[in-house]
Amino acid sequence: MGEGKVTVIGAGDMGHGIAELFAVNGFEVTLMDKFPGALEKARGRVAASLARMVERGKMTKEQADAALSRMKFSGDMASSAAGAMLVVEAVPESEELKKSVFRELDSVASPDAVLASNTSNIRITDLAGATSRPGRVVGMHFFNPPMVMKLVEVIPGEKTDPSAVQKTVEACGKVGRTAVQVLKDSPGFIVNRINAADTLFFCLLLDKGVATPAEVDTYARGQGLPMGPYELLDFVGIDIGADSLAYFAGALSPEYGKGVTFAKMAKAGQLGKKTGKGFYDWSSGRADIPKVEPTDKLSIMDIFALEINESVKLIEEGVATPEDIEKGVVLGMNRPFGPITVAKDLSNAEVKSKLEELATKFDCKIFAPSKSIAEGRMRDAVEGRLQPKSGTKVAAPPVQEEHTEGSGAVRLERLPGGVAKVIINRPKLNTINGQVLERLDAIVTELTADQSVRAVVFTGEGAVFCAGADLSQFFSSSVAFMDFAKKGARTLRRVSEMPKLTIAVLKGYALGGGLELALSCDVRVATEDVEIGFPELTRGLVPAWSGSQRLPKLLGISQASFLILTSERVKGRRAYEIGLVNRLVTTGDPDESAVKYATELASTQAPVAVMLAKTLLNKGSEVPMDDGLDMEAMAAGLLFATDDLREGISAFLGKRRPEFKGK
Ligand SMILES: NC(=O)c1ccc[n+]([C@@H]2O[C@H](COP(=O)([O-])OP(=O)(O)OC[C@H]3O[C@@H](n4cnc5c(N)ncnc54)[C@H](O)[C@@H]3O)[C@@H](O)[C@H]2O)c1
């Protein structure tokens, strides 16, 4: 691919992952470390990670071999840095050590190279000061592990040239990472700063004996989180939490020093998983969490209020825009939505009173409402009307599709023969959240405009099509939930109106919103044992992405009432018998079978005729018969003038396959 050369200094936890990410995405990479043992270990870690990706079908063996062959491992700084357009420093978090690396880099790297630091905390201006070219020095803060986490915070020092920021942001896009721009060098940048307020809160909860870790974690899991905050802290190391509070106490406010439990535990060597004991016992390899009732002493609103507060402070201080804060939290903390989204659904008064309550209860000024919230201007802040005056953003190029693990909630693959494949790839059985809807919507727009695509296969990653809408998202009110319903219905309507043949592959589960997506396609192929159904009524809901309207049109009111009102699941074979499914796949891979079928249809069905037939079918049932017949006659008239009609007839008479041009 020849993307240019990147050098990574420091082959530890972060460095080896950053180097691998660049190599996988076509860059020539030199990974440099002072210690030969570190280089050997890094080579092994990269090779193992690539092998895992091959095993999981994320890349071919050839692609993995090519990525590894693009990597060099070296102990020499000068030859490593020579010719690199970007150098990323990832040595341990010591200001003196990093400065010495930057001093050396300054003397050996090419003059126009961007010199980036992966520091979590050290001021970029201070590192840049160690060089004779502060204009070329930036912060490039990857998240751990770099191969998985999508976020990079890009930070300028006081003298950094916008062109260096631009180059760094572009490099992020080329490796499939979303760059958020930190406009001002400030402790913790965006994500670690917001996280620090949470960390302090969870430390103070224990200090003050408000609830036990097990009670809090049981509550958090009940809210749909995969891990409670204390289990997570045990997992990453209580020392990391304690160090973070100590750092912020020095760099931002002594109030962060108020939390004591984490520091005490760290001092006692009770670090969590890595020492076998933290808040929980880990001797079995997993946290042994006692079975307790969830606490009622805190609510998810406490966390939302604290994160909104910290976000508003970042906006007031000119550190980042609301959009970048939202992106940062979603991608850096693995959340379905961030504090800006939540803030837009809450009133200033609600957030303010919650913060006042927390500040008093914990005697902590960090939790007190920020200036804008105290003045009733939260909305101005989160809706961008307090846009920071300091610093300007460079334009971010689009993030390239990447070929690494964790790639996007919905993937689009273009296959030969005019076929595209749309793959939902999400945790929890490919459930659909707001992000999936947005991506599906964008894909529909892209494919609609692409004349070369004639048939589209909708499927799910792995053995499951889609188990429905992801209801673990945050909805602050009925209006917010109604918006989500409308958004889904709109997107599925656009799928149904796409001027291409669409095929859904029903396998594993096709439930609720997933089934509604399938109903919006023209053809449904299914495995014999897929479970199909509408569980909505058992959860107190109704199908709200057009299922209650489409299903009776498709099957008649009797079958539709039965399926929706009883929530009874049917298997693929039964669905085929009642006409819900058009083809059964009895052997082999259902995706392969659907793609083969799509490829056949893409060559036999005239594209313009498909487009008009779909309009007739979609609109026909909504207009009086006479109007429908007029539409039909007009469509036939339009088709009469197409090259494809001539080609279709001539191929039929000549007993050959037609070659339609879509004209
Ligand atoms: N680990 C994380 O979760 C994480 C996340 C984001 C950012 N960071 C930041 O990334 C940086 C690296 O962290 P890490 O966890 O990868 O550390 P690490 O200790 O795992 O790796 C550091 C590597 O640097 C090498 N090294 C030390 N001195 C060197 C020198 N003079 N020249 C070349 N190599 C040298 C070491 O041999 C080691 O292999 C730190 O600034 C850290 O704050 C870490």
The ligand as an SDF file (V2000), in Angstrom:
LIG
                    3D

 44 48  0  0  0  0  0  0  0  0999 V2000
   -0.6790    1.5540   29.2550 N   0  0  0  0  0  0  0  0  0  0  0  0
   -1.7270    2.3280   29.0540 C   0  0  0  0  0  0  0  0  0  0  0  0
   -2.8880    1.9640   29.3410 O   0  0  0  0  0  0  0  0  0  0  0  0
   -1.5360    3.6630   28.4180 C   0  0  0  0  0  0  0  0  0  0  0  0
   -2.6030    4.2760   27.7430 C   0  0  0  0  0  0  0  0  0  0  0  0
   -2.3940    5.4920   27.0910 C   0  0  0  0  0  0  0  0  0  0  0  0
   -1.1300    6.0990   27.1590 C   0  0  0  0  0  0  0  0  0  0  0  0
   -0.1210    5.4920   27.8490 N   0  0  0  0  0  0  0  0  0  0  0  0
    1.1860    6.1500   27.8550 C   0  0  0  0  0  0  0  0  0  0  0  0
    2.0180    5.4830   26.9140 O   0  0  0  0  0  0  0  0  0  0  0  0
    3.3850    5.5420   27.3250 C   0  0  0  0  0  0  0  0  0  0  0  0
    3.9570    4.1320   27.3660 C   0  0  0  0  0  0  0  0  0  0  0  0
    3.1990    3.3640   28.2660 O   0  0  0  0  0  0  0  0  0  0  0  0
    3.2860    1.7680   28.2790 P   0  0  0  0  0  0  0  0  0  0  0  0
    2.1890    1.3050   29.1690 O   0  0  0  0  0  0  0  0  0  0  0  0
    3.3830    1.2580   26.8970 O   0  0  0  0  0  0  0  0  0  0  0  0
    4.6730    1.5530   29.0110 O   0  0  0  0  0  0  0  0  0  0  0  0
    5.6090    0.2250   29.0360 P   0  0  0  0  0  0  0  0  0  0  0  0
    6.4040    0.3270   30.2670 O   0  0  0  0  0  0  0  0  0  0  0  0
    4.7830   -0.9770   28.7970 O   0  0  0  0  0  0  0  0  0  0  0  0
    6.5660    0.3920   27.7680 O   0  0  0  0  0  0  0  0  0  0  0  0
    7.5790    1.3520   27.6720 C   0  0  0  0  0  0  0  0  0  0  0  0
    8.6850    0.8220   26.7760 C   0  0  0  0  0  0  0  0  0  0  0  0
    9.6400    1.8620   26.5720 O   0  0  0  0  0  0  0  0  0  0  0  0
   10.9440    1.2670   26.5740 C   0  0  0  0  0  0  0  0  0  0  0  0
   11.9440    2.2920   26.8720 N   0  0  0  0  0  0  0  0  0  0  0  0
   12.2990    2.7960   28.0760 C   0  0  0  0  0  0  0  0  0  0  0  0
   13.2330    3.7580   27.9110 N   0  0  0  0  0  0  0  0  0  0  0  0
   13.4770    3.8490   26.5870 C   0  0  0  0  0  0  0  0  0  0  0  0
   14.3380    4.6700   25.7890 C   0  0  0  0  0  0  0  0  0  0  0  0
   15.1110    5.5920   26.3380 N   0  0  0  0  0  0  0  0  0  0  0  0
   14.3240    4.4970   24.4610 N   0  0  0  0  0  0  0  0  0  0  0  0
   13.5270    3.5670   23.8860 C   0  0  0  0  0  0  0  0  0  0  0  0
   12.7080    2.7690   24.5870 N   0  0  0  0  0  0  0  0  0  0  0  0
   12.6600    2.9280   25.9150 C   0  0  0  0  0  0  0  0  0  0  0  0
   10.8370    0.1740   27.6040 C   0  0  0  0  0  0  0  0  0  0  0  0
   11.8450   -0.8130   27.3840 O   0  0  0  0  0  0  0  0  0  0  0  0
    9.4450   -0.3640   27.3530 C   0  0  0  0  0  0  0  0  0  0  0  0
    9.4740   -1.4230   26.4230 O   0  0  0  0  0  0  0  0  0  0  0  0
    3.3690    6.2550   28.6680 C   0  0  0  0  0  0  0  0  0  0  0  0
    3.6210    7.6180   28.4570 O   0  0  0  0  0  0  0  0  0  0  0  0
    1.9460    6.0720   29.1560 C   0  0  0  0  0  0  0  0  0  0  0  0
    1.5360    7.0890   30.0450 O   0  0  0  0  0  0  0  0  0  0  0  0
   -0.2930    4.2760   28.4470 C   0  0  0  0  0  0  0  0  0  0  0  0
  1  2  1  0
  2  3  2  0
  2  4  1  0
  4  5  1  0
  4 44  2  0
  5  6  2  0
  6  7  1  0
  7  8  2  0
  8  9  1  0
  8 44  1  0
  9 10  1  0
  9 42  1  0
 10 11  1  0
 11 12  1  0
 11 40  1  0
 12 13  1  0
 13 14  1  0
 14 15  2  0
 14 16  1  0
 14 17  1  0
 17 18  1  0
 18 19  2  0
 18 20  1  0
 18 21  1  0
 21 22  1  0
 22 23  1  0
 23 24  1  0
 23 38  1  0
 24 25  1  0
 25 26  1  0
 25 36  1  0
 26 27  1  0
 26 35  1  0
 27 28  2  0
 28 29  1  0
 29 30  1  0
 29 35  2  0
 30 31  1  0
 30 32  2  0
 32 33  1  0
 33 34  2  0
 34 35  1  0
 36 37  1  0
 36 38  1  0
 38 39  1  0
 40 41  1  0
 40 42  1  0
 42 43  1  0
M  CHG  2   8   1  16  -1
M  END
$$$$
